[in-house]
Amino acid sequence: MMDHPNYDKFWQDRNLLLHLKKVAPAVMTVGGWFDAEDLYGTFRTYQAIEKQNPGVFNVLVCGPWAHGQWSHADASSLGQIHFGANTAAFFQKEMELPFFNHFLKGKGEHNLPEAYVFETGVNQWRKFEHWPPKGAKTRTFHFAANGKLANDKVNDKEGFDSFVSDPNNPVPTCDRTAFGMPQAYMTDDMRYASARRDVLTYQTDVLTEDMTFAGPMQAELRVSTTGTDCDWIVKVIDVFPSDVPKLRGYQMHVRSELIRGRYRSSFEKPEPFKPNQTTTIKLTLQDVLHTFKKGHRVMVHVHSTWFPLADRNPQKYVPNIFFANDDDFTIETHRVYRNVNDRSMLFVTTLK
């Protein structure tokens, strides 16, 4: 694995999605919104089967779960976030059992939709005949001055925000010391990160009505760095108001993703950054179905380290980061631009 840092033939030959053809049995693909091990696999498996096997029964289920939590005896919460009921028991009784009874035993109707997914934020199950939902509205959030996340295009002619990134003092995955990766980090409170100088924050005004994000999100950043390599992390966060019991001001991690900057154009052919030259970073965040309730805010974080979830980028381009030396790790300054010529944005789809 260490000898193959790029998406070369070694990895391409191991891509299972290309082989999900001629599928004969009915399929139920089950995943969790907070599955840190393989959220990508849930949606890509469902999509590959759907595309490559016309006519096969293929249902997507996604609940408010960490990896495998759908098979637990109880799944009513994750970390500090509660889901209003035992969602695992509901899945097992209302989805899994009817599916197997119908397709294995020929017993009863399954009554399953194309997609049966849990809407976080308001704690309710939703049925859709297509995923992502059809009829969703595309919305663009623009990074703006003073940490604003705006609906309107920015008019600033030279605006940017910058931060100093030190790989020897990285942004931690969560605010507690733990062995490995805490399973609940994907619902964690992000205030510890918002307070750091190497994390840029942008947020909307207080919402005057509920807003539901449905499907994948796309971040498009215009950036530069004083170095020749760096990572880019984008998080979408639900900021709770101060009147929510036990969660006053909580900044709930909703979705996040990382791209190693050298792969901004191709995962097969990495390329260094040219110091102080502006370039574009496009990053797809995995699907969500989350409602930001009235009185909440939508927040976005941008930073370049995320340890130990992601290994440290030395920020000096070396052919294989796995074999970087201590003196390859350098402190660099990164910029995120937000002006009329270089816009940084988040694209989302929202339900009406």
Secondary structure, DSSP 8 states (H G I E B T S, - for coil): -TT--SS-HHHHTT-GGGG--S--S-EEEEEETT-TTTHHHHHHHHHHHHHHSTT--EEEEEES-STTGGGSS--SEETTEE-SS-HHHHHIIIIIHHHHHHHHH--S-----SEEEEEBTTTEEEEESSSS-TT-EEEEEEEEGGGEEESS----SS-EEEEEE-TTS--BSSSS--SS--GGGGG-B-HHHHTSTT-EEEE----SS-EEEEEEEEEEEEEEESSS--EEEEEEEEE--TTSTT-TT-EEEEEEEEEEGGGSS-SSS-----TT--EEEEEEEEEEEEEE-TT-EEEEEEES--BTTS----SS--S-GGG--GGG---EEEEEE-SSSS--EEEEEEE-
